[in-house]
Structure formats: structure tokens, C-alpha cells
Amino acid sequence: MKTIAYLGPPGTFSHEAAVTWRRRLEPEREKEVEELLACPELPGVVDAVKNHRAMAGILPVENSIEGAVNLTLDLLLEEMELQIIGEVILPINHCLLSQADDINAVREVWSHPQALAQCRRYLAAVLPWAKIKAVTSTAEAAGEALKRPDLAAIASSFAASLYRLPILAQDIQDYSGNKTRFWVVGREAPSLTGPYKTSLVVAAPANRPGTLYTILKDFAEAGINLTRIESRPTKKELGEYLFFIDCEGRCDEAPLNEVLAGLKSRTVLLRILGTYALG
């Protein structure tokens, strides 16, 4: 039970986020964490927490370049037993890892499709001759780079340290400021100091003009800052949407609790996904 589940294999950005979360916990809580559990798929991360094989799970929810991770939104909506207990925002700095003597000796570059896409310009300019191959994770690519000196992986410096691979080039992503936000899910939030954020999902009773405005205006009038809003289809009828909202404040304190109480009568769904310290 005293584990943190993440999307594996070891060396992924999710693994690094799990390590970051463990370090953030209170000293007495950190001692309870005996290991990290790599899961092959995101549903497996949720399942590990739900079935008490882990006390918390790390789920990527959005990337500053690629946008929302829709599977994570769907998993949290479906899973009623768990809540968001924290978040980790991780800078995504891609590196070129290889045992090759220099870049000119690299013949193939492997990585996750998103990592390859985020380094497209660099690859075209610096390694135009290299064969590009998409694999299931940056960590898998790093593992393969251990086997062949002519193969390079795009992965993190965290993975380079874990797999003991030399870094041929750092920060090769096309856009600076690339970050991924992870939700930490569990049953009980740790005692961390604020400020706080609340994540919720709402659905309006009908698809008509002003529907979204009727939901959002109360937040504005109460002076509550919305830090993110994402729409997802209800999967019932074309044109019907759920709205995932992140806002500042605790759901059990004013003014947010008053806004949420007022929304209950004007929505067909209002569910608090979690209130958590930003750390």
C-alpha cells in the first residue's frame, strides 16, 4: 500500500513526477513511501490506487504544447472513489541520449511520438540523415539506446541518470517553457500548506445560448480566478459537453463554497474532483 503508482517504465516523465511528489510530502509521510510502482497504462495507475496497491497515483493531465490528456479526464470522471490530492508541474527538457562518440555517429533516433514531435525542428536541422522511430515511451527509447551505440533516444536528464547514458545534447525541444502538469490521485490529501486549488466538472442542463456563461459568471462575480477550463463530450449526444474547471481556493471555504452551492440548482452535474495544496 505504501507506494506511488506511475505510468512506466522507469525513467518516464511520470516517474520523475512521482519522485518529485514523494519529496514534497511531509518528512514523516515520506518515510512511509517504500517504493514506486510502474504501471504499463494509465488505467493501471488508477486501478493500483483503487485496489490499495498504492497510496497515490500520478496521472498526466495537460502539456503546455500538446494540450489535455483526455484519458486522464475520463478516468477521473469515471472513478468515484478517488480524488485529486495534489499536483506536480514538471518542466519538459528533452535531451539526446546515446553511447555514440558524437552526434555524427547517430543513425537512428527513437522516442515517444510526442517527444519526437516536440523536437521536430532540431531533428531536421541537426540529424536530417537519422531514421526516426516512435516507441511507447521515452524510457523505452533510453533502454534501447543502451544496446546500440548508433542509436540515440530523446528522453530526460532524469532518464539519462537512471540508465547511465551520456547526454549528447540538452534542451533540444523546439519550444522553451514546455511543461507537463500531473494530477496526484488518492483517497486522502496530505497536510500541505496552501495556496489551494479546486478541480471540478460541471454539465449544463441544455445546449443553448449563454449556457457556459451562466456557469462561469458566478466565479467572476465572486472574484475567483479560473486557472483552466476544458470541455469534453458527454459521449451521449453530439454537441453536449462536460466542463472541467480548475479554480483558486478551497471548496469548503468562502467564497468558493457559496458559488458551488449556487451552481447546484443550475447544473445537471456538479462534482468536486479534489481540493489540494499547490505546494
C-alpha positions as CSV (number, residue, x, y, z in Angstrom):
1,M,0.0,0.0,0.0
2,K,2.9,2.4,0.8
3,T,3.7,3.1,-2.9
4,I,3.2,5.7,-5.6
5,A,2.0,4.4,-8.9
6,Y,3.0,6.0,-12.2
7,L,3.0,5.4,-15.9
8,G,6.1,3.3,-16.6
9,P,8.6,2.0,-17.4
10,P,11.1,3.6,-15.1
11,G,12.7,6.7,-16.5
12,T,9.5,8.3,-17.9
13,F,8.5,11.9,-17.1
14,S,5.7,10.3,-14.9
15,H,8.4,8.5,-12.9
16,E,10.2,11.8,-12.4
17,A,6.9,13.4,-11.3
18,A,6.4,10.6,-8.8
19,V,9.8,11.2,-7.3
20,T,9.1,14.9,-7.1
21,W,5.8,14.3,-5.3
22,R,7.4,11.9,-2.8
23,R,10.0,14.6,-2.0
24,R,7.2,17.1,-1.4
25,L,5.5,15.1,1.3
26,E,6.0,15.8,4.9
27,P,9.0,14.1,6.4
28,E,7.0,11.6,8.4
29,R,4.8,10.9,5.4
30,E,7.8,10.4,3.1
31,K,9.2,7.7,5.3
32,E,6.0,5.7,4.7
33,V,6.7,5.5,0.9
34,E,8.6,2.3,0.4
35,E,8.7,2.1,-3.4
36,L,7.4,3.4,-6.7
37,L,5.1,1.2,-8.8
38,A,5.5,1.4,-12.6
39,C,2.2,0.6,-14.5
40,P,2.1,-0.1,-18.2
41,E,-1.1,2.0,-18.8
42,L,-2.9,5.0,-17.2
43,P,-5.9,2.8,-16.2
44,G,-3.5,0.6,-14.3
45,V,-2.3,3.6,-12.3
46,V,-5.9,4.3,-11.2
47,D,-6.5,0.6,-10.6
48,A,-3.5,0.3,-8.3
49,V,-4.8,3.1,-6.1
50,K,-8.3,1.9,-6.1
51,N,-7.3,-1.6,-5.1
52,H,-5.0,-0.5,-2.4
53,R,-1.7,-1.5,-4.1
54,A,-0.7,2.2,-4.0
55,M,-1.5,5.1,-1.7
56,A,-1.3,7.6,-4.6
57,G,-1.1,7.6,-8.4
58,I,0.5,10.1,-10.9
59,L,-1.6,11.0,-13.9
60,P,-0.5,13.4,-16.6
61,V,-3.4,15.9,-17.3
62,E,-2.0,18.5,-19.6
63,N,1.0,19.6,-21.6
64,S,1.7,23.2,-22.4
65,I,2.2,22.3,-26.1
66,E,0.1,19.2,-26.7
67,G,-2.9,20.2,-24.5
68,A,-5.1,18.0,-22.4
69,V,-4.7,14.3,-21.7
70,N,-8.2,13.2,-22.4
71,L,-7.8,9.7,-21.0
72,T,-6.9,11.2,-17.6
73,L,-10.0,13.4,-17.6
74,D,-12.2,10.4,-18.5
75,L,-10.6,8.2,-15.8
76,L,-11.2,10.7,-13.1
77,L,-14.8,11.3,-14.1
78,E,-15.5,7.5,-14.0
79,E,-13.7,6.8,-10.8
80,M,-15.8,7.9,-7.8
81,E,-13.7,6.5,-5.0
82,L,-10.6,8.7,-5.7
83,Q,-9.9,12.4,-5.6
84,I,-7.2,14.7,-6.7
85,I,-4.9,15.2,-3.7
86,G,-2.1,17.2,-5.3
87,E,-0.4,18.3,-8.5
88,V,3.1,18.3,-9.9
89,I,4.2,20.7,-12.7
90,L,7.3,19.3,-14.4
91,P,9.5,21.2,-16.9
92,I,9.9,19.0,-20.0
93,N,13.5,19.4,-21.2
94,H,14.3,16.9,-23.9
95,C,17.8,15.6,-24.2
96,L,19.6,13.4,-26.9
97,L,21.0,10.4,-25.1
98,S,23.4,8.0,-26.8
99,Q,26.6,5.9,-26.4
100,A,27.8,7.3,-29.7
101,D,31.0,9.2,-29.7
102,D,29.3,12.3,-31.2
103,I,26.1,13.2,-33.0
104,N,27.5,12.4,-36.4
105,A,27.7,8.7,-35.4
106,V,24.0,8.6,-34.7
107,R,22.0,6.7,-37.3
108,E,18.6,6.3,-35.6
109,V,16.6,8.4,-33.1
110,W,13.9,6.7,-31.0
111,S,11.4,8.3,-28.6
112,H,7.7,8.7,-27.8
113,P,5.7,10.3,-30.6
114,Q,5.0,13.5,-28.6
115,A,8.7,13.9,-27.8
116,L,9.6,13.4,-31.4
117,A,7.0,16.0,-32.5
118,Q,8.3,18.4,-29.9
119,C,11.9,18.1,-31.2
120,R,10.9,18.1,-34.9
121,R,12.9,21.2,-35.9
122,Y,16.0,20.1,-34.1
123,L,16.0,16.7,-35.7
124,A,15.5,18.2,-39.2
125,A,18.3,20.6,-38.7
126,V,20.9,18.5,-36.8
127,L,20.1,14.9,-37.7
128,P,18.5,15.0,-41.2
129,W,20.0,11.7,-42.1
130,A,18.8,9.8,-39.0
131,K,16.0,7.3,-39.1
132,I,13.2,8.4,-36.7
133,K,11.2,5.7,-34.9
134,A,8.3,6.2,-32.5
135,V,8.1,3.9,-29.5
136,T,5.8,3.6,-26.5
137,S,7.8,5.9,-24.1
138,T,10.9,7.9,-23.8
139,A,12.2,5.4,-21.2
140,E,11.8,2.5,-23.7
141,A,13.9,4.5,-26.1
142,A,16.6,5.1,-23.5
143,G,16.7,1.3,-22.8
144,E,17.2,0.6,-26.4
145,A,19.9,3.2,-26.7
146,L,21.9,1.1,-24.2
147,K,22.0,-1.8,-26.7
148,R,23.3,0.1,-29.7
149,P,25.9,2.8,-29.9
150,D,24.4,4.2,-33.2
151,L,21.0,4.7,-31.7
152,A,20.0,7.9,-29.8
153,A,17.0,8.4,-27.5
154,I,15.1,11.6,-26.9
155,A,14.4,11.5,-23.1
156,S,15.0,13.5,-20.0
157,S,18.2,14.0,-18.0
158,F,16.4,12.0,-15.3
159,A,16.3,9.1,-17.6
160,A,20.0,9.7,-18.6
161,S,21.0,9.4,-14.9
162,L,18.8,6.3,-14.4
163,Y,20.1,4.4,-17.4
164,R,23.6,5.9,-17.2
165,L,23.5,7.2,-20.7
166,P,25.7,10.1,-21.9
167,I,23.9,13.3,-23.0
168,L,24.9,14.4,-26.4
169,A,22.7,17.5,-26.4
170,Q,20.4,19.2,-23.9
171,D,17.2,21.2,-24.3
172,I,16.6,20.1,-27.9
173,Q,12.8,20.8,-27.8
174,D,11.5,23.3,-30.3
175,Y,9.7,25.4,-27.8
176,S,11.1,26.7,-24.5
177,G,8.8,26.6,-21.4
178,N,7.4,23.2,-22.2
179,K,5.8,21.8,-19.1
180,T,3.5,18.9,-18.2
181,R,1.1,19.0,-15.3
182,F,0.3,15.9,-13.4
183,W,-2.5,15.2,-11.0
184,V,-1.8,13.1,-7.9
185,V,-4.9,10.9,-7.1
186,G,-5.6,9.1,-3.9
187,R,-8.2,8.8,-1.1
188,E,-6.9,11.4,1.4
189,A,-4.9,14.6,0.7
190,P,-1.7,15.1,2.7
191,S,-1.3,18.0,5.1
192,L,0.4,20.5,2.9
193,T,0.2,24.3,3.2
194,G,-1.6,26.4,0.6
195,P,-2.4,28.2,-1.6
196,Y,-5.1,25.8,-2.7
197,K,-6.8,24.9,-6.0
198,T,-10.1,23.1,-6.6
199,S,-10.8,20.9,-9.6
200,L,-14.4,20.2,-10.6
201,V,-16.6,19.1,-13.5
202,V,-19.9,20.5,-14.4
203,A,-22.6,20.0,-17.1
204,A,-25.3,22.4,-18.1
205,P,-29.0,21.2,-18.4
206,A,-29.2,22.1,-22.1
207,N,-27.2,23.2,-25.1
208,R,-28.5,26.8,-25.5
209,P,-27.1,30.3,-25.9
210,G,-25.4,31.5,-22.7
211,T,-25.1,28.1,-21.1
212,L,-21.4,28.4,-20.3
213,Y,-21.8,32.0,-19.2
214,T,-24.4,31.0,-16.6
215,I,-21.8,28.6,-15.1
216,L,-18.9,30.9,-15.2
217,K,-20.4,34.3,-14.2
218,D,-20.7,33.4,-10.5
219,F,-17.0,32.7,-10.3
220,A,-16.2,36.1,-11.9
221,E,-18.7,38.0,-9.6
222,A,-17.1,36.3,-6.6
223,G,-13.6,37.3,-7.7
224,I,-12.5,33.6,-8.1
225,N,-9.7,33.1,-10.6
226,L,-10.2,30.2,-13.1
227,T,-6.8,28.7,-13.9
228,R,-8.1,26.2,-16.5
229,I,-11.3,25.2,-18.4
230,E,-11.5,22.2,-20.7
231,S,-14.5,20.8,-22.5
232,R,-15.1,17.1,-23.1
233,P,-18.0,15.4,-24.9
234,T,-20.6,13.7,-22.7
235,K,-20.5,10.7,-25.1
236,K,-24.2,10.7,-25.1
237,E,-25.3,13.3,-27.7
238,L,-23.4,15.3,-30.3
239,G,-22.9,18.9,-29.1
240,E,-23.3,18.1,-25.4
241,Y,-20.3,18.8,-23.2
242,L,-18.8,18.5,-19.8
243,F,-16.6,21.3,-18.5
244,F,-13.6,20.5,-16.4
245,I,-12.7,23.6,-14.3
246,D,-9.7,24.5,-12.1
247,C,-10.0,27.5,-9.8
248,E,-8.2,29.0,-6.9
249,G,-9.5,28.4,-3.4
250,R,-10.8,25.6,-1.2
251,C,-14.3,24.1,-2.0
252,D,-15.2,24.2,1.7
253,E,-14.4,27.8,2.3
254,A,-15.9,31.1,1.1
255,P,-16.4,32.4,-1.4
256,L,-15.9,29.2,-3.5
257,N,-18.3,27.1,-1.4
258,E,-21.0,29.7,-1.9
259,V,-20.5,29.7,-5.6
260,L,-20.7,25.9,-5.8
261,A,-23.8,25.9,-3.7
262,G,-25.5,28.3,-6.1
263,L,-24.4,26.2,-9.1
264,K,-26.1,23.0,-7.9
265,S,-29.6,24.2,-8.9
266,R,-28.4,25.3,-12.4
267,T,-26.4,22.2,-13.5
268,V,-27.3,18.6,-14.1
269,L,-23.8,17.6,-12.9
270,L,-21.5,19.2,-10.4
271,R,-18.7,17.1,-9.0
272,I,-15.7,18.2,-7.0
273,L,-12.7,16.2,-8.2
274,G,-10.5,17.5,-5.4
275,T,-9.2,20.4,-3.4
276,Y,-5.4,20.4,-2.9
277,A,-2.4,22.4,-2.0
278,L,-0.3,23.7,-4.8
279,G,3.0,23.1,-2.9
